[in-house]
């Protein structure tokens, strides 16, 4: 079988990219693998296989076409090819909001083109929700809540050490008597920045711009300066709606220059509601679900959604997320702790992945605080490691830790390389992975934790039902979540034998169902039974028709 694999370049790091690269190496041992990459990619190889640009993919290029698609902006290049050719899709997420807004920028801009795109991506119901979200964004932030002494007003994302991003619209307040503003900024290509003081336009810039800008202000003019960025191009690797990156800002007040504190908290984090706030209500899945010919999914729930949306018989293969299965190793946990320099006593609980609101850090921290209160004095208290970078917009995680008084037992690692994240899973006594609201995709991190044989505490979600019940404990989202989660954490901390039983079940699942060679064998087997891409089928029919016409013409000619 010749299999065209449509994917992103090796250099473009992402969870789905890592999955595809690992799977591709096993698939390539079983079929003739033909990778196809974005046209603007200069790579000529992918994981050791010769790669070609997507524009060169035609019906006769391969026997089967397989796309790896999830909620990533970098997957937008696949949509035209999927519509043109069809093929099989490994669908990693049901919510494809970020993918859709990258493929159809008019969704962000609105207007009649945006209306058409919303209809195409989600139908009537999602178009109505999209319209409501745009209207809320247009109304903007309630600026009346901004105190007069504030410097950073609405529209400023969190500080990133060497500066911070604004949203598409942001505000900055200056003191009376300020006659100059000096900014060191980065405006990406495709962006246009205007800064106004009341009705007076101060500057208009078209990206790319990188450097210092000095603006003349009216010392008696309006105190609030308005930043507005239009024509925003996607910033690779960041799904937020970004404007301009400000590295430094200073003002001249009564002849004296003062440096503004860009690390200070903004009075309003963003300029009011954003379209992305409604992402979990706007899956925008139809371009993928309607145009693909067949699917691979990681859960029966995802398959059910596809069948319901298409309302037609559809070839769907349910295959676990692949893992590097490790056999039981008594010394693995201690070796991982030694490599990480972890020497604290007490059970080690690890929650992995970027720390975002929908991964429920607040319920986890409150439940952990509840658990600590149940540990008697003199006993070794459990330790919680949040193994990932802080990326919350509306929750101050560090302030919550301080409020709960659990700072001595909570560690935030910050961003981790893939290998270090795996080491924390290996070092853990057990892991926690929560989600809600959910994109209805599986979790590669949860699969990897089971792959190294760790017991796992999960949110009780239908798309995670395939994870083995005897290796996980499930917690219901909503009222009572904190109490239930706290009880589960305490039980597992106190019962090493239960953890051992769960670890044995995790090893069995990984070895018998989810090991990469097993996943690759199953996928190749199912691909052989699934229908080919629709353009290939049309080509076969056309070829047969043309051959019939030629045969008839030859017969008529011979008879004449």
N, C-alpha and C positions, 0 to 999 in steps of 0.2 A: 504493500500500500504506500502510495506517495501522499504524505500529509502536509498541507500548508498550514503552518502555525503562525497566526497573526498576533504579535505581541509587541512589547516596548523594548528599547535597547537595554543591554546589560547594565550600562552606566546609570540608568534611571531607576534609582532605588525605590522600592515600595513593597508592601506585603505580597501583593499579587505578582509583582515582578519576581520576587524571590521564589514564590511557589512555582511559577512557570519555568524558571531556570532549572530548579531541581527536578521537576517532573519531566522537562524536555530532555534532560540527559538520559533518563530511563526510557522515554518514548523513542528517542533516537536510536536505541539499541534494538527496537522491535519493528520499526517502519523506516521508510526513507523520509527524513524530516527536512522540510523546506521552510525556514523562518522568513517572515515578511515583516518589515519594520516601517515606521513612518517615512514619508518621502523626504522630509528635511533632515533625516538621520544620515550621517556619513559612514556609519559602520557597514562593513562588508561581511562581517561574521557575527554569529550569535552562539555563545556556548560551544564554540568549535565547529559550528555548521555554517556553510555559506548562506548569507542572507541577502535578500533583495528588497527593493522598495515596494510598498503596497500598490503603487500604480502599475506595477508589472504583473500583478496577480490577475489572471484571466481564468475562465472556466476550465480550460484544458491544462492549467498549470499543475493540478493535483487531483487525486481521486477523492479526497476529502479536504474540507477547509475547517479549521478549528480556531475560534477566537477565545482569548482569555479576557473577560470583561468584568469590571467591578466599578464601584463609585469613585473613579479617579479621572481627573481632568485630562490626564495624558492618554486616556483611551478614546478621546473624541475622534481621532483619525480613523478609528475602526468603523464608525457609523456609515459613512458613504460606501465603504466596501461591502458591509453587511447588506445594505439596501440593494446594491448593484448585483451582488453575487449570491447572497444567502450563505448557508453553511451551518455548522454546529457551534454552539456557544457554551463555554463553561461560565455560568452566571454565578459570580461570587456574592453579589448583593442584589436585593430587590430594589432598594432605594438608590436610584441613579441620578440624584439631583445634581451633583457636581459634574458628572459626565455630561448631562444634558445641557447645563448652562455653558459648558465649554464648547459643545458641538453647535449650540444654537445661542449665540450671544444676545440675540434679540429678546430672549427671556428676561435678561437683566434690564434691557432698555425700555421694554414695554411697547406701546403703540400697536398698530394693526398687525405688524409682522410678529411681534411678541404674542399677540392673541392666537395667530395661526400656529406658531411654534408650540404654545401651551396646549392647543387642541391636538396637535400631532403627537406630542409627548405624553399627554395624560388624559385626553378626552374631555368631555364637558365638565365632569365633577372637579377634576384637577384644574381646569381652566378657571373655574369660579374661585377656587381657593387661591390660585396664583394672582388673580385680579385683586382679591382682598389683601393679600400680602403686599402687593405693589402699592395699593392705596395707603396702607399703614406706613410703609416706608416713606411715601411722599409727605405724609403728615409730619414726619420727623420726630425729634426728641422734644420732650417737655422741658424747654430751657428755663422755665420759671424756677425749677428746682436748683439751678446753678447759683451758688453763692457769689456775691459780688467780688469777694477776695480771691476767687479761684483763678488760676493761670491756665491750666489745661482744662478746657470745658468738655464738650461732647466730641465723640468721634475719634478718640485716641486708643489704639490697642495697647496691650501690656508692654512695658519696657523690655527691651531685648539686650540690655547691656551696653551696646554701642549706639543706642538710639531707639526709636519706636516708629511704627507705622501709624498713619492716620487711616480712617475709613474714607469713603468717597467724599464725605462732607465732614468737616471738623471745625472746631472753634478754639481760638487762643485769645486770652484777655491780657491787655497791657495796662500799665499804670498811667494816670494822667501825666502829661508832660513828656511822653515817649515820642521821640521824633525819628528813630531809626530802628529797624529790625534786621538782624543778620541771621541767616539760616544756612546751615550746611546740610544739603539734602541730596537724595537720590530719587530721581523720577524715571521709572522704567520706560522703555520704548512703548509707544502706543498709548501713553498717558498724556493728558493736557491738564495743567494745573493753573488755576487762577486764585489769587489772594485778594480779597476786598476788605476795605475799611468802610463799613456802611455802604453808601452808593458809589464810593470812589474805588476804582480798580487800581490795585497796587502793582500787580505783575501778572503776566500770562506767559506760561512756558510750555513748550512741547518736548516730550521726552524723546531720546534719552538725555537726561541732564544729570550731572554728577559734580557737585562742587558748591561753592559759597555764593549766596545771593544776598545783596544788601538792599533793603526797601526803605524808601522815604515815607514816613507816616505824618499825619496831621496831629500835632501834640494836643490839639483841642478837639479832635474828632472822636468818633465812637470808639469805646474801649475794646469791643470785640472784633477780632479779625476772622474772616470766614475763608476757610480753605475749601476748594471744590475741585475734584478730579473727575474728568470725563474721558470717554473712549478707553476705558481700562482694559488692558490686555491681561490675560491670566499670568500670575506670577507662579512659576513652576514650583510644585511641592507644597503650596499653601492654598487651601480652599477658601480662605477668608476673602471678603471684598476689600481689597487694599487700595490705598490711594498713593501717598508719597511717603518715603522713608526719611525722617528728620533725624540727623545725627547730632546736631547741636543747634541751640538757639540762644541769642543774646539780644538785649535791647539797650538803647541809649536813652537814659532818663535824665533830663536836666544836665546834659553834657557828660554824664558818667555811664560807662558800659557795665551792664549787669548780666551775668550768665543765668539763663532760666534752667530750672531743675526738671529735666525731662523724665527723671525717674519717679517724680511725684505722681500720686494717683490722679486720674482724671475724674472730674466731678460726675460726668456721665460717660460710661465706657465707650458707647457708640452713638452715632447720630440717630437714636431712636431705633425702631424695628427695622430689621434687614430682611430681604427676601429669603436669605438662608435660614432665618429663624423658623421658617415653615418647611424645612427640608424633609422632615419625617412624614409630613402630610402630602408632599409632592414627590412621589417616587420617580415620576417622569420615565417610566420603564418601557413605554410602548415601542419606541423605535427599535429596541433590542428584542423584546418579547414577540412582536408581531413580524419582524423581518427574518428572524432566524428560522432554520428548518428543523433543528433538533437541539437538545440541551443536555449538558451535564450539570448536576447540582450536588450539593453536599447534604441536603436534607429533604425529606419527603414534603415538608411544609413549603419549601421553595417550589418543588414540582407541582404541588397543588395550586399554588398561586399562578403559575404559568398556564396550567391547563384551564383554570377558571378564566383568566384574562383572554386567552386565545379562543376559548369556547369551541375547540376542535381537537380531534385526536392528534397527539403530538408525541414524538419519540423523546423520552426523557430518561436518562440514566442517573441513578443516585449512587454516588461514589464518595467514600469518606475523604476528608482532607488528608493528604499524605503526610507521613511523619518518618523521621529517622528512628526506627524502633531500637531501643536499648534494652538489653536483658537486665534482670536484677543484679545490682552491683552494690554490695554493702559499703564499699569504701567511696562510692561516687559522691555522696553528700558531703562527707568530710573533706575530700579533695577539693570540691568546689568551694567550700567555705574557706579553706586555707588559701586558695588562689585569690579569693575576693578579700582576704584579710578580715573575715568575720569571726570574731572570737567571743561574742556576747552569749551569755547563757540564756536558757529558756527556749520554748518552741519558736521557730522562725516561720512567719506567715509572709508570703510574697504575693503582691498584686502587681501584675505586669502590664506594660503598654503605656502609651501617652495618657496623662492624667487629664481627662476631659469630663465635662458635666454628665454626658450621656453614659459614661462608664461608672457613674454613681460613687464617686469618692466620699461624698458626705454621708450616705448611709453606712458605708464601710467604716469610716472613722468613728462615727457615733456608736456603731456596734462594737468596735474594738475597745472604745472607752468603757462600754458596758462590761466587756469581757475582763478588762483589767481590774475592775472593781470587785469581781468575783474571786480573784486570786488572793489567797490568804497571805498575810504578812510573813515574810521569810521565804516564801516560795519564789522560784524563778519566774518572773513575769514574761509573757510572750512578747515577741518583737514583731512589728509590722514594717515591711519594706515596700514602698511604692516605687517599683522599678521602672521609671520612665520620666519623661519631661513634663513639667507643669504647663498645661495649655488650656486652662480654664479662663473664661471671659467674665463670668458672673459670680464665681465662687472663689473667695480668698482661702485657699486650702491651708496655708501656713497660719493664718489668723484663726481658723477653726481648730487647728491642732493646739494652738496656744489657749484658746477658749476652753477646750476640753481638758487641758492639763496633761496631755499625753506625749509631749515633745520628747521626753527621755526614752520613749519606746517606739517612736516612729522615725523612719529614715526615708528621705526622698533622694533617690540616686541622681536625678537629672537624666538627660538623654544618654542612651546606651547603644553601643554597637551590638549587632545581632548576637555575636558570640558571648558578650557579657550578659545580655538578657537571658540567654540560655543557661549561663552559669548560675544566675540567681534562681532560676527554676530548679536546677539540680541541687542547689544548696538548701532549698526550702524543706520544711517538714510537710507543708502542704501549701497549695496555691489558691488564690481567690480571683475570680474573673466575673465581673458584673457588667450588665448592659441594660439600658432602658432610658429613653426610647431606643428602638433597635432598627437597624437597616435591613433586618431579616437575612443577613448573611451569616455564614458560619464564622468561627474564630480560629484563625491559624495559630494564634498564641495558645488557646486552650488545647488544641490538638497537639502542639509541641510539648506542653506540660504533661499531657497524658503519655506522650511518646517517650519521655524520660522517666515515666513511672511515678508521677506525683499525683496524689489525691487532689481533688479539685472541688471548690465550692463555686457554683454557677447560679446566675439568675435563671429562673424557670421560664424559658422561652421555647416556643414550638420549634424554632429552627435549630435549637440545640438538643432536641430530643434524641438524636442519633448517638450522642456521647453516651458511653456505657453507664447504666444506672448504678452498677455496683462499684464504680470508680469515682462517682461524683455525688455531691449533696446539692440539692436544688433549693433555691430560696425565692419565694414569691415576691414580685415587685408590688409596692403600694403600701397601704396601711398594715402595720405590724411587721414591715420588712426589717427594721432595725432590731427589734426584739428577737425575731426568728433568726436573723443572721448572727446576732450575738450568742444565741444558744448554740448554734452549729459550731461557731468558732471555739466556744468553751468545751464542747463535747470532744472535738478533734484534738484540742490541746491536751485534754486529760486522758485520752484513750489511744496510746501508741499501737495497741493491737488492732484497733479498727483501721488506723492509718495503714498498717501493714497489709491488711486484707484488701483495702482499696487500691493500694499500689500494685498488688498482684493482679487485680482486675485490669488496671490500666495497662500493665505489660501485656496481658493476654490480648486486649483489644488492639494494641499497636502491632503486635506480632502477627495476628491472624487476619486482621481486617484493613489496617491503615498503613502498613509498611509500603514505602514507595514502589518496590517491584510489584506488589500485589495490586496497587492502584493503577500502575501503568499497564499491567496485563489486562485488567478489567476494562480500562478505557479503550485500549486497542481492540479488544473483543467486541465491545459495544459499537465502536465506530464502524466495524465491518458489517454490522446488522442495520445500522441507521441509514436513512436515505441520504444520498449524495446531495450536494448543494443544488438548488433548483436550477441554476443556469447550466450546470452540467447535464441535468436531466433534459432540459430544453435542447441542449446541443446534441444529445444522443437522438432525440426525436427528429431534430432537423436533419441530422446526418442520415438517419434511416429514410426519411422522406426524400432527401436529395438522391440517395442511392436508388430508391424505387423509381424516381423520375428518370434517372439515367438508364436504368435497366429497361424501362418501357420504351424509351426513345431508341435504344439499341435494337430492341426486338422489332419495333415498327420499321426501323431502317433496314434490318435484315429481311423482313417480310416484303418490303418494297422492292 
